[in-house]
Amino acid sequence: MIDVFKGMANTWECDENGHLNVRFYASKVGEGLATLWHHLGMSRTARRVSGLDMVVADQHLRFLREMHPGWGLAGRAGILEVGVDRLRVYVELVNGHTDAVSATFNMLIVSRDRGTGQPMPLAEPVRARAEELLMDLPAHGAPRSIALDDPGIFVKGAPTLAQTEGMGLIEITRGVVQPIECDDAGQMLPEFYIGRISDGVVHLARHYRPVDTGKERSTTKYGGAVLEYRLRFNKPLHQGNIVVVRSGLKHVGEKANHIIHWTFNGETGELVSASEAIGITLDLEARKVVPPPEDRKAHLQKLVIPGLAA
């Protein structure tokens, strides 16, 4: 692996649970990819000249350890697979003080023609350099509770926004894609798909608690966190598009819950991204995973929607 990122967990990047928010793990990995592309001979200038875009099609994330404000953070990357027009890239973010792995990203990234959106073969020198970085997926980056061989909702038949009415899904996000959320082509960056979901979790929590007064998230010693995530991307959202996220429970476990998030273009009704997350209850004092209270678990069981997929 090669070093692709060095920075820190800034206070403004940490959420109400006192740790680095998921979107900022993703944004730092996004920065790291720029260094990786440069190393492979695909600098920003080279990509613009050739009309090449490297587009994240599918990504699996695991969060292994918390990162707190002021902690140093470093990223390193390698290649898991080299294809004609795609790479499977592995990035891990580590604590800059202990070198302990904090998060892992396993990403399928496709080479596309910027003008047409069609697959574009990678240049032979690029593939040769990528092969020099080939590695095996480490055990700590392997899927644990989310299957990577599932063909996904886009293969099975993606619902439209209108078709989700009456399914029992909860609308957790509705807004407009902002310029700051987009790349230089005006397409929403991957980390903001996660970010929009993260911002909407407060609305999800309202339904997932038997009683919610709005004070619990600031006064209780319990919070929430995500241990594992998978996002699949179909079509991009662009600056100015309406973005809508609807979510539902797939499974309730003893300590972890399986949650599905569908992100739609609110203007066309198309499903643009489907994701699944493994969420847990976090004791904010002991900083450890704990079972949810029995009354909440019983309440959650009633909210499970059979057949949800991402």
N, C-alpha and C positions, 0 to 999 in steps of 0.2 A: 504493500500500500504506500501511497505518497501523501504527504501533508498537503491539505487543501484549504485549511481555515485555521485562524487563531483569533480569539476575541474573548468576550466575557459575557456572563449573564447580567445584563443591566437591570437596575431596579425597575425601570419602566417597562421591561419585558416580562416581568413576573406578575402573576395574577393574585387573586384573593387568597389562594392557598399558599402563597409565599414561595412558589417555585417557578422556574422558567415555563412560560406558557407554550403549548404545543406548536403554535404558529411560528414561534421564534426559533425553535429547533429547526423547523422546516426552512425558515428564511436563511439561517446560517448554512444549512446544507445547500441551498440554492446558490449562495455565494461561493461555496466550495466547488460546485459544479463548474463555475466559470474558470477556476484554476485548473480543474481536470481537463476541460475542453482545450484550454491553451496548451497544456502538456501534450495532448494528443494531436496537436496541429490544427485545432479548430478554434482559433481565437475569435473574439467578437467581430473583428474586422474581416477575418477570413470567411466567417459564416455569412456576413452581410454581402460580401463580394460574390460568393458562390450561390447565394439565395437559399442557404441551408438553415433549417430550424431543428433544434434538438428538443423534442416534445415529450414530457412525462406522460406515459399512457397508463401506468399502473405502479403503485408504490405500497410497500408494506413497511410499517414502522413498529419498533418496539421501544418502550421506555423502561429502562432498567433501574436507573437511580435518579434522584432529584438533583437539580442544579439550583442553587440559591443565589440571591443577589450578590454580586461582587466576586463570584467564583470564576476562575479562568476556564476557558473552553477551547478545545482544539478538535479539528476534524481531519480524518484521513480516509482515503478512498482507494478502491480497487475495482477490478472488473470480474464479474461472475460469468458472463457469456458474451461472445462476439458474434453478431449476425451480419447479414448483407446490409441491412438498413436499420439495425438496432443494436443496442448495447444493454446488458443488464448490469447496473452499477450498484456497488455496495459502498455506503459511507457510514462511518461510525463517529459519533461525537463523544469525546472523553473529557473527564475532569482534568483541567490543566495542572492541578496540584498533585493528584494521586494517580493519574493515568487510568482510573477506573472508567469503564464504558458507561456512559449515561443513556445514549440512545443509538439505535441502528436504523438505517434506511436501505431497503432493497428495492431498486427502482428499474422498471422497464422503460427505456427511453428510446424513442423512435426518431430516425432521421427523416425529415419531410421537406419538400419543396415549399419555400415560403410563399410563393405565388399561388400554387395550385392546391397545396395541402396534401399532395400525393407522396407516398414513400419515395425516398431519394437514397440511392446506394451510398454508403460511406466510401470515401477514397481509400485505396489500398494502403497508403502510408498511415492513415488514421487507424485502420484495422490492425496493422502490424504493431503500432505503438500500444494499442489497447491490449493486444495479446501478450505483450510484455508484462502487463499488470494483472493477468489472469490469476485468480485465487479461488479457493473453496469458501463457501459460506460458513462462517464460524457458528458454532452451536448457539452462542448467545444472540445471534442475529436471525436464527431460524424461526419460522412461525410456531406459535404455541397453541393458540386458541382459534386462529383464523386460517382457513385452508386457502393455499395459493393456487391449487389446481381446479378450483371452482370456476367454471366458464364465465360466470357473472351475469348480471341482470341485462346487460346490453346484448348478450347472445340469446338469452332466454326470452327477451321481449320486454323492452323498457316501457314503463307506464308514462303517460303524459301527466301534467299537473292536474288537469281536469279529472283524469281517471282515478286520482288519489282521493277524491272527495268521497267521504263515507267509509273510508278504510280504517278509520281510527287513528290515523297519523296526526301528529301534533305539529303545527306550523311554528317553528322556532326562530326563523329569520325571514325578514322581508326588507329589502333595501335596494340601493342602486350602486353598481360597481363604480368605485372612485378611481381617479387617475393614479393615485398613489398605490393602488392595488395591482397596477398593470405594468407589463413590460413595454419596450419601446415600440412594439407593434400594436399596443392597445389591448392585449389579451390579459385576462386576470391570471396572476402568478399562482402556482400550486399552493403556496403557503396560505393564501387568502381564502381558498376553499375551506381549509382547516380552520382558519381564523373566523370565518363567518359562522361555522358550526360552533366553535368555542364561545363566541359572543351570544349564541342563541341558547346555550345550555341552561341559562338562568330561567328561560321560559319552559324548558323541558322539566327542570327541577320542580317547578310549581305544580306540575301535574303528577310528578313522581313521588311527592310527599302527601301523606294522608291529610295533613294540615300545613298550609304555607302562608305565613303572614308577610313574607318579604324580609323578615329580620334574621331568619335562621342562618343565611349565608354569611352574615357579619358577626353573629353572636355565638354560634355553636362552636364546639371544639372539633366538629367533623366537617370535612370538605370532600371534594371528589377529585379523581384523577383518572387518566387513561393509561392502561398498560400496553395496549396493542391497537393498531389501526391499519386499515387498508383502504386505499382510495383508487377508484378506477375513473378514468376520464374519457368522455365521449366526444363532446364538442366544446370549444372554448366559450367562455363568457367574455364580452368586450366592455370597454369603458362605456358607461351610460346604460348598460342593460339592467333590467330589474332582476335581482337574484332572490330566489325563494328556497328555503330549506324546510323539508318536512321529515319528521323523525318518528321512529317507533321502536318498541322493544321486541327483540327476536327471542330472547331467552333470559330467564332470571336464575342465577346460580346461588350457591351458598355465600360467596364473597364477591363474585363478579357478574356483571350484567352485559349481555350482548345487544348492542344498539345499532340500528340501521339509520343512516342519514341519506336522503335523496336531495340533491341540489338541482334546481330547475331554472331555466331561462323563463322569467315571469312574463315575457312578451310572447314568445312562441309556444310556451308550454312544454318544451323539450327537456328531457332529463339530461343534464350535462355532466354530472358526476354522481357516482354512487359510492358510498363508503360504509364501513362497519367498524365499530369500536368496542373494545372491552373496557368497561368502566367499573371503577371500584369506589368504596367509601374509605376515606383516609382520615385517620386520627391525627389531627394537626399538632397535638402535643407530643405524642409518642412517635410521630412520623412513620406510621405503619398501617398496612391494610387491615381493616376490621370488618366483620359482618355487619350488614345494615340492621337496624332495629327490627324486631319481628313484625311490628305493625306496618312498617314501610315495606318489608318484603312481601307480606300478604297483599298489600295494596298493589305492588308492582306485578304480582302474579296475575291479577285481574286485567292488567293492561297489555299483556303479551298479545302480539298479532301473529297468528300462525302464517307461515309461508313467506315471511319477509326475506328478501335477499338483496345482495349488493353486487 
